[in-house]
Amino acid sequence: MGRALRKVALFGECMLELQGAAFGAMQQGFGGDSLNTAVYLARCGRGRGIAVSYATGLGDDRWSSALIERWAAECVGVDLVRRVPGRLPGLYVIEVDGQGERTFSYWRDRSAATAYFDVAQTPLEATLDQWDALYVSGISLAILPPDGRERLLAAMQSVRRRGGSVVFDNNFRPRLWSDRAQALDCYARAFSVANIALITADDHQALHQMDSVDQAITHAQHLPSAEIVIKRGADATLVRSPQGEWAPAPTEPVLHVVDTTAAGDSFAAGYLSRRLNGASSFEAAHFGNRLAARVIQHRGALIPLQAMADLV
């Protein structure tokens, strides 16, 4: 008997990516936290019965059409994409220092993704009964206007009520939120519906303006989600299984970090690729760490497929 197909939808924003020095040579690409996760999940899941679709808004321009072609080439379904006439994809520039840490500059205020819910019913809302899992990040919520956030949260509720998995990744970018109280409220509501919470400890500390990362970790360990994964950089990842048991999943040492872009996004993909196929939360986190370690040894959000061929 063949492996049962698991269908996963991810909502967010993909932007055009430029990487290089100001007024120097620039390398083109594309990325965005949830799109990065979608691509890596499609790569890791294609031989494991996982079908991935990406929900976002794109324009009616050549750049948007090229993005759709590239996603399809990565086996990411584009059936949930909504084309928004007159809008364009967002744009960001990455500058990377000698230690592999990156600085981002964004042009995204009127990107097509922010208008995804500006219709009576989106492709995602029309197909909510089809998805075994729905993945949303803090950035997915942040880019939307208030009405759009409410509808995305309602979509999460719908999938959860139907028995599907709702995954919330806490990616927190303060500059995307004009009102911190609103951010806190949205995150609390997302955690209340998500049965899998993926936490970056530094982001949790920033969101709650806590004095130390240890305080943030303790707080995150008491979130309402049944399954919690707390990422702590190079330190072991803390994992709470659905049965309530905590265990540390070791990270993989990397001697030379080239670019930390998409480290957390690829971890999320690796984790979900294993959990959706029945691996324990600890085993899934171990694989997620392996994939993230591979990704940060290459430049750009999406590394070449051949650089991770032994992991798919």
C-alpha positions as protocol buffer text, in pm:
chain_id: "A"
residue {
  index: 1
  type: MET
  ca { x: 0 y: 0 z: 0 }
}
residue {
  index: 2
  type: GLY
  ca { x: 136 y: 345 z: -90 }
}
residue {
  index: 3
  type: ARG
  ca { x: 208 y: 618 z: 161 }
}
residue {
  index: 4
  type: ALA
  ca { x: -94 y: 839 z: 240 }
}
residue {
  index: 5
  type: LEU
  ca { x: -71 y: 1186 z: 92 }
}
residue {
  index: 6
  type: ARG
  ca { x: -41 y: 1469 z: 343 }
}
residue {
  index: 7
  type: LYS
  ca { x: -143 y: 1811 z: 213 }
}
residue {
  index: 8
  type: VAL
  ca { x: 13 y: 2119 z: 368 }
}
residue {
  index: 9
  type: ALA
  ca { x: -74 y: 2483 z: 300 }
}
residue {
  index: 10
  type: LEU
  ca { x: 155 y: 2768 z: 402 }
}
residue {
  index: 11
  type: PHE
  ca { x: 50 y: 3134 z: 401 }
}
residue {
  index: 12
  type: GLY
  ca { x: 286 y: 3428 z: 378 }
}
residue {
  index: 13
  type: GLU
  ca { x: 479 y: 3659 z: 154 }
}
residue {
  index: 14
  type: CYS
  ca { x: 756 y: 3591 z: -95 }
}
residue {
  index: 15
  type: MET
  ca { x: 971 y: 3883 z: -203 }
}
residue {
  index: 16
  type: LEU
  ca { x: 1230 y: 3943 z: -468 }
}
residue {
  index: 17
  type: GLU
  ca { x: 1577 y: 3912 z: -315 }
}
residue {
  index: 18
  type: LEU
  ca { x: 1893 y: 4106 z: -397 }
}
residue {
  index: 19
  type: GLN
  ca { x: 2216 y: 4013 z: -225 }
}
residue {
  index: 20
  type: GLY
  ca { x: 2537 y: 4214 z: -241 }
}
residue {
  index: 21
  type: ALA
  ca { x: 2702 y: 4543 z: -152 }
}
residue {
  index: 22
  type: ALA
  ca { x: 2541 y: 4882 z: -219 }
}
residue {
  index: 23
  type: PHE
  ca { x: 2607 y: 4993 z: -577 }
}
residue {
  index: 24
  type: GLY
  ca { x: 2806 y: 4676 z: -637 }
}
residue {
  index: 25
  type: ALA
  ca { x: 2722 y: 4348 z: -806 }
}
residue {
  index: 26
  type: MET
  ca { x: 2388 y: 4208 z: -692 }
}
residue {
  index: 27
  type: GLN
  ca { x: 2266 y: 3850 z: -712 }
}
residue {
  index: 28
  type: GLN
  ca { x: 1894 y: 3802 z: -776 }
}
residue {
  index: 29
  type: GLY
  ca { x: 1679 y: 3551 z: -597 }
}
residue {
  index: 30
  type: PHE
  ca { x: 1358 y: 3526 z: -402 }
}
residue {
  index: 31
  type: GLY
  ca { x: 1262 y: 3442 z: -47 }
}
residue {
  index: 32
  type: GLY
  ca { x: 1050 y: 3507 z: 255 }
}
residue {
  index: 33
  type: ASP
  ca { x: 1020 y: 3310 z: 577 }
}
residue {
  index: 34
  type: SER
  ca { x: 714 y: 3100 z: 492 }
}
residue {
  index: 35
  type: LEU
  ca { x: 812 y: 3058 z: 126 }
}
residue {
  index: 36
  type: ASN
  ca { x: 1155 y: 2933 z: 232 }
}
residue {
  index: 37
  type: THR
  ca { x: 982 y: 2681 z: 457 }
}
residue {
  index: 38
  type: ALA
  ca { x: 750 y: 2578 z: 172 }
}
residue {
  index: 39
  type: VAL
  ca { x: 1040 y: 2510 z: -65 }
}
residue {
  index: 40
  type: TYR
  ca { x: 1245 y: 2315 z: 189 }
}
residue {
  index: 41
  type: LEU
  ca { x: 936 y: 2119 z: 296 }
}
residue {
  index: 42
  type: ALA
  ca { x: 859 y: 2034 z: -67 }
}
residue {
  index: 43
  type: ARG
  ca { x: 1217 y: 1915 z: -114 }
}
residue {
  index: 44
  type: CYS
  ca { x: 1223 y: 1706 z: 204 }
}
residue {
  index: 45
  type: GLY
  ca { x: 869 y: 1577 z: 164 }
}
residue {
  index: 46
  type: ARG
  ca { x: 842 y: 1496 z: -206 }
}
residue {
  index: 47
  type: GLY
  ca { x: 949 y: 1136 z: -149 }
}
residue {
  index: 48
  type: ARG
  ca { x: 750 y: 1106 z: 172 }
}
residue {
  index: 49
  type: GLY
  ca { x: 396 y: 1167 z: 53 }
}
residue {
  index: 50
  type: ILE
  ca { x: 382 y: 1538 z: 141 }
}
residue {
  index: 51
  type: ALA
  ca { x: 222 y: 1784 z: -102 }
}
residue {
  index: 52
  type: VAL
  ca { x: 296 y: 2152 z: -38 }
}
residue {
  index: 53
  type: SER
  ca { x: 100 y: 2456 z: -159 }
}
residue {
  index: 54
  type: TYR
  ca { x: 182 y: 2821 z: -99 }
}
residue {
  index: 55
  type: ALA
  ca { x: -87 y: 3083 z: -40 }
}
residue {
  index: 56
  type: THR
  ca { x: 7 y: 3444 z: -114 }
}
residue {
  index: 57
  type: GLY
  ca { x: -72 y: 3743 z: -327 }
}
residue {
  index: 58
  type: LEU
  ca { x: 126 y: 3828 z: -640 }
}
residue {
  index: 59
  type: GLY
  ca { x: 85 y: 4091 z: -909 }
}
residue {
  index: 60
  type: ASP
  ca { x: 8 y: 4060 z: -1278 }
}
residue {
  index: 61
  type: ASP
  ca { x: 366 y: 4155 z: -1372 }
}
residue {
  index: 62
  type: ARG
  ca { x: 651 y: 3955 z: -1525 }
}
residue {
  index: 63
  type: TRP
  ca { x: 832 y: 3921 z: -1191 }
}
residue {
  index: 64
  type: SER
  ca { x: 525 y: 3760 z: -1034 }
}
residue {
  index: 65
  type: SER
  ca { x: 486 y: 3519 z: -1325 }
}
residue {
  index: 66
  type: ALA
  ca { x: 854 y: 3425 z: -1296 }
}
residue {
  index: 67
  type: LEU
  ca { x: 810 y: 3355 z: -924 }
}
residue {
  index: 68
  type: ILE
  ca { x: 519 y: 3120 z: -995 }
}
residue {
  index: 69
  type: GLU
  ca { x: 729 y: 2934 z: -1250 }
}
residue {
  index: 70
  type: ARG
  ca { x: 1014 y: 2890 z: -1003 }
}
residue {
  index: 71
  type: TRP
  ca { x: 788 y: 2772 z: -722 }
}
residue {
  index: 72
  type: ALA
  ca { x: 627 y: 2516 z: -951 }
}
residue {
  index: 73
  type: ALA
  ca { x: 976 y: 2396 z: -1050 }
}
residue {
  index: 74
  type: GLU
  ca { x: 1038 y: 2333 z: -678 }
}
residue {
  index: 75
  type: CYS
  ca { x: 717 y: 2125 z: -660 }
}
residue {
  index: 76
  type: VAL
  ca { x: 543 y: 2393 z: -453 }
}
residue {
  index: 77
  type: GLY
  ca { x: 177 y: 2410 z: -551 }
}
residue {
  index: 78
  type: VAL
  ca { x: 59 y: 2750 z: -676 }
}
residue {
  index: 79
  type: ASP
  ca { x: -314 y: 2679 z: -665 }
}
residue {
  index: 80
  type: LEU
  ca { x: -356 y: 2907 z: -362 }
}
residue {
  index: 81
  type: VAL
  ca { x: -182 y: 3209 z: -518 }
}
residue {
  index: 82
  type: ARG
  ca { x: -407 y: 3510 z: -587 }
}
residue {
  index: 83
  type: ARG
  ca { x: -298 y: 3752 z: -859 }
}
residue {
  index: 84
  type: VAL
  ca { x: -368 y: 4111 z: -757 }
}
residue {
  index: 85
  type: PRO
  ca { x: -379 y: 4348 z: -1058 }
}
residue {
  index: 86
  type: GLY
  ca { x: -166 y: 4658 z: -1022 }
}
residue {
  index: 87
  type: ARG
  ca { x: 38 y: 4528 z: -727 }
}
residue {
  index: 88
  type: LEU
  ca { x: 397 y: 4402 z: -726 }
}
residue {
  index: 89
  type: PRO
  ca { x: 595 y: 4156 z: -513 }
}
residue {
  index: 90
  type: GLY
  ca { x: 787 y: 4301 z: -221 }
}
residue {
  index: 91
  type: LEU
  ca { x: 1165 y: 4347 z: -244 }
}
residue {
  index: 92
  type: TYR
  ca { x: 1446 y: 4303 z: 6 }
}
residue {
  index: 93
  type: VAL
  ca { x: 1824 y: 4339 z: 3 }
}
residue {
  index: 94
  type: ILE
  ca { x: 2056 y: 4123 z: 214 }
}
residue {
  index: 95
  type: GLU
  ca { x: 2399 y: 4240 z: 330 }
}
residue {
  index: 96
  type: VAL
  ca { x: 2609 y: 3973 z: 505 }
}
residue {
  index: 97
  type: ASP
  ca { x: 2903 y: 4048 z: 736 }
}
residue {
  index: 98
  type: GLY
  ca { x: 3218 y: 3843 z: 792 }
}
residue {
  index: 99
  type: GLN
  ca { x: 3052 y: 3630 z: 1060 }
}
residue {
  index: 100
  type: GLY
  ca { x: 2760 y: 3532 z: 839 }
}
residue {
  index: 101
  type: GLU
  ca { x: 2513 y: 3761 z: 1013 }
}
residue {
  index: 102
  type: ARG
  ca { x: 2282 y: 3949 z: 781 }
}
residue {
  index: 103
  type: THR
  ca { x: 2117 y: 4289 z: 759 }
}
residue {
  index: 104
  type: PHE
  ca { x: 1792 y: 4333 z: 565 }
}
residue {
  index: 105
  type: SER
  ca { x: 1641 y: 4634 z: 389 }
}
residue {
  index: 106
  type: TYR
  ca { x: 1278 y: 4603 z: 275 }
}
residue {
  index: 107
  type: TRP
  ca { x: 1040 y: 4756 z: 21 }
}
residue {
  index: 108
  type: ARG
  ca { x: 711 y: 4582 z: 95 }
}
residue {
  index: 109
  type: ASP
  ca { x: 444 y: 4825 z: 223 }
}
residue {
  index: 110
  type: ARG
  ca { x: 214 y: 4780 z: -79 }
}
residue {
  index: 111
  type: SER
  ca { x: 317 y: 4433 z: -186 }
}
residue {
  index: 112
  type: ALA
  ca { x: 55 y: 4211 z: -344 }
}
residue {
  index: 113
  type: ALA
  ca { x: 68 y: 3971 z: -47 }
}
residue {
  index: 114
  type: THR
  ca { x: -75 y: 4237 z: 186 }
}
residue {
  index: 115
  type: ALA
  ca { x: -389 y: 4246 z: -32 }
}
residue {
  index: 116
  type: TYR
  ca { x: -447 y: 3869 z: -37 }
}
residue {
  index: 117
  type: PHE
  ca { x: -769 y: 3894 z: 166 }
}
residue {
  index: 118
  type: ASP
  ca { x: -910 y: 4194 z: -23 }
}
residue {
  index: 119
  type: VAL
  ca { x: -1175 y: 3974 z: -187 }
}
residue {
  index: 120
  type: ALA
  ca { x: -1488 y: 3800 z: -61 }
}
residue {
  index: 121
  type: GLN
  ca { x: -1319 y: 3459 z: -58 }
}
residue {
  index: 122
  type: THR
  ca { x: -955 y: 3371 z: -118 }
}
residue {
  index: 123
  type: PRO
  ca { x: -828 y: 3045 z: -270 }
}
residue {
  index: 124
  type: LEU
  ca { x: -709 y: 2940 z: 76 }
}
residue {
  index: 125
  type: GLU
  ca { x: -1046 y: 3001 z: 240 }
}
residue {
  index: 126
  type: ALA
  ca { x: -1227 y: 2817 z: -40 }
}
residue {
  index: 127
  type: THR
  ca { x: -1024 y: 2500 z: 18 }
}
residue {
  index: 128
  type: LEU
  ca { x: -978 y: 2485 z: 397 }
}
residue {
  index: 129
  type: ASP
  ca { x: -1134 y: 2140 z: 417 }
}
residue {
  index: 130
  type: GLN
  ca { x: -857 y: 1998 z: 195 }
}
residue {
  index: 131
  type: TRP
  ca { x: -555 y: 2066 z: 416 }
}
residue {
  index: 132
  type: ASP
  ca { x: -406 y: 1832 z: 672 }
}
residue {
  index: 133
  type: ALA
  ca { x: -186 y: 2112 z: 804 }
}
residue {
  index: 134
  type: LEU
  ca { x: -171 y: 2491 z: 783 }
}
residue {
  index: 135
  type: TYR
  ca { x: 152 y: 2678 z: 856 }
}
residue {
  index: 136
  type: VAL
  ca { x: 152 y: 3046 z: 952 }
}
residue {
  index: 137
  type: SER
  ca { x: 429 y: 3264 z: 1093 }
}
residue {
  index: 138
  type: GLY
  ca { x: 433 y: 3584 z: 1294 }
}
residue {
  index: 139
  type: ILE
  ca { x: 543 y: 3763 z: 978 }
}
residue {
  index: 140
  type: SER
  ca { x: 242 y: 3619 z: 793 }
}
residue {
  index: 141
  type: LEU
  ca { x: 18 y: 3795 z: 1045 }
}
residue {
  index: 142
  type: ALA
  ca { x: 225 y: 4113 z: 1059 }
}
residue {
  index: 143
  type: ILE
  ca { x: 211 y: 4197 z: 689 }
}
residue {
  index: 144
  type: LEU
  ca { x: -170 y: 4188 z: 677 }
}
residue {
  index: 145
  type: PRO
  ca { x: -411 y: 4470 z: 756 }
}
residue {
  index: 146
  type: PRO
  ca { x: -639 y: 4406 z: 1058 }
}
residue {
  index: 147
  type: ASP
  ca { x: -924 y: 4252 z: 855 }
}
residue {
  index: 148
  type: GLY
  ca { x: -683 y: 4019 z: 681 }
}
residue {
  index: 149
  type: ARG
  ca { x: -534 y: 3908 z: 1013 }
}
residue {
  index: 150
  type: GLU
  ca { x: -880 y: 3824 z: 1144 }
}
residue {
  index: 151
  type: ARG
  ca { x: -955 y: 3612 z: 840 }
}
residue {
  index: 152
  type: LEU
  ca { x: -622 y: 3430 z: 860 }
}
residue {
  index: 153
  type: LEU
  ca { x: -679 y: 3354 z: 1229 }
}
residue {
  index: 154
  type: ALA
  ca { x: -1028 y: 3232 z: 1140 }
}
residue {
  index: 155
  type: ALA
  ca { x: -876 y: 3003 z: 875 }
}
residue {
  index: 156
  type: MET
  ca { x: -642 y: 2861 z: 1137 }
}
residue {
  index: 157
  type: GLN
  ca { x: -939 y: 2797 z: 1365 }
}
residue {
  index: 158
  type: SER
  ca { x: -1127 y: 2623 z: 1084 }
}
residue {
  index: 159
  type: VAL
  ca { x: -842 y: 2383 z: 1007 }
}
residue {
  index: 160
  type: ARG
  ca { x: -797 y: 2303 z: 1376 }
}
residue {
  index: 161
  type: ARG
  ca { x: -1169 y: 2240 z: 1435 }
}
residue {
  index: 162
  type: ARG
  ca { x: -1168 y: 1997 z: 1146 }
}
residue {
  index: 163
  type: GLY
  ca { x: -887 y: 1799 z: 1308 }
}
residue {
  index: 164
  type: GLY
  ca { x: -597 y: 1932 z: 1101 }
}
residue {
  index: 165
  type: SER
  ca { x: -264 y: 2050 z: 1238 }
}
residue {
  index: 166
  type: VAL
  ca { x: -202 y: 2422 z: 1278 }
}
residue {
  index: 167
  type: VAL
  ca { x: 163 y: 2525 z: 1299 }
}
residue {
  index: 168
  type: PHE
  ca { x: 260 y: 2870 z: 1423 }
}
residue {
  index: 169
  type: ASP
  ca { x: 620 y: 2988 z: 1391 }
}
residue {
  index: 170
  type: ASN
  ca { x: 683 y: 3292 z: 1608 }
}
residue {
  index: 171
  type: ASN
  ca { x: 909 y: 3486 z: 1368 }
}
residue {
  index: 172
  type: PHE
  ca { x: 884 y: 3834 z: 1518 }
}
residue {
  index: 173
  type: ARG
  ca { x: 996 y: 4150 z: 1337 }
}
residue {
  index: 174
  type: PRO
  ca { x: 922 y: 4459 z: 1549 }
}
residue {
  index: 175
  type: ARG
  ca { x: 935 y: 4698 z: 1252 }
}
residue {
  index: 176
  type: LEU
  ca { x: 632 y: 4526 z: 1097 }
}
residue {
  index: 177
  type: TRP
  ca { x: 411 y: 4607 z: 1397 }
}
residue {
  index: 178
  type: SER
  ca { x: 307 y: 4965 z: 1465 }
}
residue {
  index: 179
  type: ASP
  ca { x: 135 y: 4863 z: 1788 }
}
residue {
  index: 180
  type: ARG
  ca { x: 309 y: 4620 z: 2027 }
}
residue {
  index: 181
  type: ALA
  ca { x: -15 y: 4549 z: 2216 }
}
residue {
  index: 182
  type: GLN
  ca { x: -171 y: 4440 z: 1889 }
}
residue {
  index: 183
  type: ALA
  ca { x: 123 y: 4210 z: 1822 }
}
residue {
  index: 184
  type: LEU
  ca { x: 94 y: 4053 z: 2167 }
}
residue {
  index: 185
  type: ASP
  ca { x: -277 y: 3994 z: 2115 }
}
residue {
  index: 186
  type: CYS
  ca { x: -230 y: 3837 z: 1771 }
}
residue {
  index: 187
  type: TYR
  ca { x: 46 y: 3609 z: 1895 }
}
residue {
  index: 188
  type: ALA
  ca { x: -159 y: 3498 z: 2196 }
}
residue {
  index: 189
  type: ARG
  ca { x: -452 y: 3411 z: 1970 }
}
residue {
  index: 190
  type: ALA
  ca { x: -228 y: 3225 z: 1726 }
}
residue {
  index: 191
  type: PHE
  ca { x: -69 y: 3019 z: 2002 }
}
residue {
  index: 192
  type: SER
  ca { x: -411 y: 2937 z: 2144 }
}
residue {
  index: 193
  type: VAL
  ca { x: -520 y: 2771 z: 1819 }
}
residue {
  index: 194
  type: ALA
  ca { x: -188 y: 2619 z: 1708 }
}
residue {
  index: 195
  type: ASN
  ca { x: -119 y: 2265 z: 1822 }
}
residue {
  index: 196
  type: ILE
  ca { x: 246 y: 2297 z: 1711 }
}
residue {
  index: 197
  type: ALA
  ca { x: 440 y: 2607 z: 1820 }
}
residue {
  index: 198
  type: LEU
  ca { x: 786 y: 2672 z: 1676 }
}
residue {
  index: 199
  type: ILE
  ca { x: 966 y: 2928 z: 1895 }
}
residue {
  index: 200
  type: THR
  ca { x: 1288 y: 3118 z: 1836 }
}
residue {
  index: 201
  type: ALA
  ca { x: 1390 y: 3215 z: 2188 }
}
residue {
  index: 202
  type: ASP
  ca { x: 1538 y: 3552 z: 2090 }
}
residue {
  index: 203
  type: ASP
  ca { x: 1219 y: 3649 z: 1906 }
}
residue {
  index: 204
  type: HIS
  ca { x: 1005 y: 3547 z: 2204 }
}
residue {
  index: 205
  type: GLN
  ca { x: 1224 y: 3761 z: 2428 }
}
residue {
  index: 206
  type: ALA
  ca { x: 1190 y: 4059 z: 2193 }
}
residue {
  index: 207
  type: LEU
  ca { x: 813 y: 4024 z: 2162 }
}
residue {
  index: 208
  type: HIS
  ca { x: 762 y: 4022 z: 2538 }
}
residue {
  index: 209
  type: GLN
  ca { x: 1050 y: 4263 z: 2613 }
}
residue {
  index: 210
  type: MET
  ca { x: 1195 y: 4028 z: 2873 }
}
residue {
  index: 211
  type: ASP
  ca { x: 1523 y: 4089 z: 3052 }
}
residue {
  index: 212
  type: SER
  ca { x: 1689 y: 3763 z: 2952 }
}
residue {
  index: 213
  type: VAL
  ca { x: 1655 y: 3483 z: 2702 }
}
residue {
  index: 214
  type: ASP
  ca { x: 1627 y: 3235 z: 2990 }
}
residue {
  index: 215
  type: GLN
  ca { x: 1320 y: 3420 z: 3113 }
}
residue {
  index: 216
  type: ALA
  ca { x: 1176 y: 3401 z: 2761 }
}
residue {
  index: 217
  type: ILE
  ca { x: 1242 y: 3026 z: 2741 }
}
residue {
  index: 218
  type: THR
  ca { x: 1065 y: 2966 z: 3072 }
}
residue {
  index: 219
  type: HIS
  ca { x: 769 y: 3170 z: 2950 }
}
residue {
  index: 220
  type: ALA
  ca { x: 759 y: 2983 z: 2616 }
}
residue {
  index: 221
  type: GLN
  ca { x: 755 y: 2648 z: 2795 }
}
residue {
  index: 222
  type: HIS
  ca { x: 413 y: 2740 z: 2934 }
}
residue {
  index: 223
  type: LEU
  ca { x: 245 y: 2833 z: 2607 }
}
residue {
  index: 224
  type: PRO
  ca { x: -89 y: 2659 z: 2542 }
}
residue {
  index: 225
  type: SER
  ca { x: 19 y: 2464 z: 2231 }
}
residue {
  index: 226
  type: ALA
  ca { x: 39 y: 2090 z: 2292 }
}
residue {
  index: 227
  type: GLU
  ca { x: 367 y: 2057 z: 2103 }
}
residue {
  index: 228
  type: ILE
  ca { x: 638 y: 2320 z: 2155 }
}
residue {
  index: 229
  type: VAL
  ca { x: 982 y: 2350 z: 1997 }
}
residue {
  index: 230
  type: ILE
  ca { x: 1218 y: 2616 z: 2134 }
}
residue {
  index: 231
  type: LYS
  ca { x: 1518 y: 2702 z: 1916 }
}
residue {
  index: 232
  type: ARG
  ca { x: 1818 y: 2846 z: 2102 }
}
residue {
  index: 233
  type: GLY
  ca { x: 2076 y: 2911 z: 1833 }
}
residue {
  index: 234
  type: ALA
  ca { x: 2372 y: 2675 z: 1869 }
}
residue {
  index: 235
  type: ASP
  ca { x: 2241 y: 2537 z: 2198 }
}
residue {
  index: 236
  type: ALA
  ca { x: 2028 y: 2222 z: 2200 }
}
residue {
  index: 237
  type: THR
  ca { x: 1669 y: 2269 z: 2085 }
}
residue {
  index: 238
  type: LEU
  ca { x: 1412 y: 2214 z: 2360 }
}
residue {
  index: 239
  type: VAL
  ca { x: 1122 y: 1995 z: 2251 }
}
residue {
  index: 240
  type: ARG
  ca { x: 794 y: 1919 z: 2427 }
}
residue {
  index: 241
  type: SER
  ca { x: 612 y: 1624 z: 2279 }
}
residue {
  index: 242
  type: PRO
  ca { x: 231 y: 1614 z: 2259 }
}
residue {
  index: 243
  type: GLN
  ca { x: 249 y: 1388 z: 2567 }
}
residue {
  index: 244
  type: GLY
  ca { x: 408 y: 1674 z: 2765 }
}
residue {
  index: 245
  type: GLU
  ca { x: 761 y: 1533 z: 2790 }
}
residue {
  index: 246
  type: TRP
  ca { x: 1055 y: 1770 z: 2743 }
}
residue {
  index: 247
  type: ALA
  ca { x: 1382 y: 1663 z: 2577 }
}
residue {
  index: 248
  type: PRO
  ca { x: 1683 y: 1847 z: 2428 }
}
residue {
  index: 249
  type: ALA
  ca { x: 1761 y: 1784 z: 2060 }
}
residue {
  index: 250
  type: PRO
  ca { x: 2128 y: 1860 z: 1987 }
}
residue {
  index: 251
  type: THR
  ca { x: 2225 y: 2099 z: 1712 }
}
residue {
  index: 252
  type: GLU
  ca { x: 2498 y: 2020 z: 1463 }
}
residue {
  index: 253
  type: PRO
  ca { x: 2829 y: 2208 z: 1499 }
}
residue {
  index: 254
  type: VAL
  ca { x: 2921 y: 2425 z: 1201 }
}
residue {
  index: 255
  type: LEU
  ca { x: 3282 y: 2539 z: 1179 }
}
residue {
  index: 256
  type: HIS
  ca { x: 3225 y: 2809 z: 919 }
}
residue {
  index: 257
  type: VAL
  ca { x: 2890 y: 2988 z: 910 }
}
residue {
  index: 258
  type: VAL
  ca { x: 2846 y: 3154 z: 571 }
}
residue {
  index: 259
  type: ASP
  ca { x: 2493 y: 3296 z: 592 }
}
residue {
  index: 260
  type: THR
  ca { x: 2228 y: 3242 z: 861 }
}
residue {
  index: 261
  type: THR
  ca { x: 1943 y: 3339 z: 628 }
}
residue {
  index: 262
  type: ALA
  ca { x: 1659 y: 3083 z: 644 }
}
residue {
  index: 263
  type: ALA
  ca { x: 1812 y: 2883 z: 929 }
}
residue {
  index: 264
  type: GLY
  ca { x: 1485 y: 2883 z: 1121 }
}
residue {
  index: 265
  type: ASP
  ca { x: 1275 y: 2847 z: 807 }
}
residue {
  index: 266
  type: SER
  ca { x: 1461 y: 2534 z: 699 }
}
residue {
  index: 267
  type: PHE
  ca { x: 1445 y: 2394 z: 1051 }
}
residue {
  index: 268
  type: ALA
  ca { x: 1066 y: 2429 z: 1041 }
}
residue {
  index: 269
  type: ALA
  ca { x: 1054 y: 2245 z: 708 }
}
residue {
  index: 270
  type: GLY
  ca { x: 1278 y: 1965 z: 828 }
}
residue {
  index: 271
  type: TYR
  ca { x: 1078 y: 1930 z: 1147 }
}
residue {
  index: 272
  type: LEU
  ca { x: 742 y: 1914 z: 971 }
}
residue {
  index: 273
  type: SER
  ca { x: 867 y: 1676 z: 702 }
}
residue {
  index: 274
  type: ARG
  ca { x: 937 y: 1419 z: 973 }
}
residue {
  index: 275
  type: ARG
  ca { x: 647 y: 1489 z: 1209 }
}
residue {
  index: 276
  type: LEU
  ca { x: 392 y: 1459 z: 928 }
}
residue {
  index: 277
  type: ASN
  ca { x: 528 y: 1111 z: 863 }
}
residue {
  index: 278
  type: GLY
  ca { x: 505 y: 990 z: 1219 }
}
residue {
  index: 279
  type: ALA
  ca { x: 851 y: 1063 z: 1360 }
}
residue {
  index: 280
  type: SER
  ca { x: 868 y: 1173 z: 1722 }
}
residue {
  index: 281
  type: SER
  ca { x: 902 y: 1542 z: 1797 }
}
residue {
  index: 282
  type: PHE
  ca { x: 1259 y: 1477 z: 1918 }
}
residue {
  index: 283
  type: GLU
  ca { x: 1353 y: 1291 z: 1599 }
}
residue {
  index: 284
  type: ALA
  ca { x: 1193 y: 1566 z: 1390 }
}
residue {
  index: 285
  type: ALA
  ca { x: 1385 y: 1839 z: 1574 }
}
residue {
  index: 286
  type: HIS
  ca { x: 1711 y: 1650 z: 1527 }
}
residue {
  index: 287
  type: PHE
  ca { x: 1652 y: 1637 z: 1152 }
}
residue {
  index: 288
  type: GLY
  ca { x: 1547 y: 2003 z: 1146 }
}
residue {
  index: 289
  type: ASN
  ca { x: 1878 y: 2093 z: 1308 }
}
residue {
  index: 290
  type: ARG
  ca { x: 2069 y: 1885 z: 1051 }
}
residue {
  index: 291
  type: LEU
  ca { x: 1899 y: 2068 z: 765 }
}
residue {
  index: 292
  type: ALA
  ca { x: 1950 y: 2413 z: 921 }
}
residue {
  index: 293
  type: ALA
  ca { x: 2319 y: 2337 z: 974 }
}
residue {
  index: 294
  type: ARG
  ca { x: 2351 y: 2257 z: 605 }
}
residue {
  index: 295
  type: VAL
  ca { x: 2165 y: 2570 z: 495 }
}
residue {
  index: 296
  type: ILE
  ca { x: 2382 y: 2815 z: 692 }
}
residue {
  index: 297
  type: GLN
  ca { x: 2692 y: 2689 z: 513 }
}
residue {
  index: 298
  type: HIS
  ca { x: 2567 y: 2844 z: 186 }
}
residue {
  index: 299
  type: ARG
  ca { x: 2469 y: 3192 z: 74 }
}
residue {
  index: 300
  type: GLY
  ca { x: 2108 y: 3294 z: 18 }
}
residue {
  index: 301
  type: ALA
  ca { x: 1774 y: 3186 z: 155 }
}
residue {
  index: 302
  type: LEU
  ca { x: 1742 y: 2883 z: -75 }
}
residue {
  index: 303
  type: ILE
  ca { x: 2052 y: 2671 z: -121 }
}
residue {
  index: 304
  type: PRO
  ca { x: 2102 y: 2454 z: -431 }
}
residue {
  index: 305
  type: LEU
  ca { x: 1913 y: 2125 z: -416 }
}
residue {
  index: 306
  type: GLN
  ca { x: 2232 y: 1931 z: -480 }
}
residue {
  index: 307
  type: ALA
  ca { x: 2382 y: 2079 z: -163 }
}
residue {
  index: 308
  type: MET
  ca { x: 2120 y: 1893 z: 43 }
}
residue {
  index: 309
  type: ALA
  ca { x: 2062 y: 1593 z: -183 }
}
residue {
  index: 310
  type: ASP
  ca { x: 2163 y: 1347 z: 91 }
}
residue {
  index: 311
  type: LEU
  ca { x: 1894 y: 1489 z: 322 }
}
residue {
  index: 312
  type: VAL
  ca { x: 1590 y: 1454 z: 95 }
}
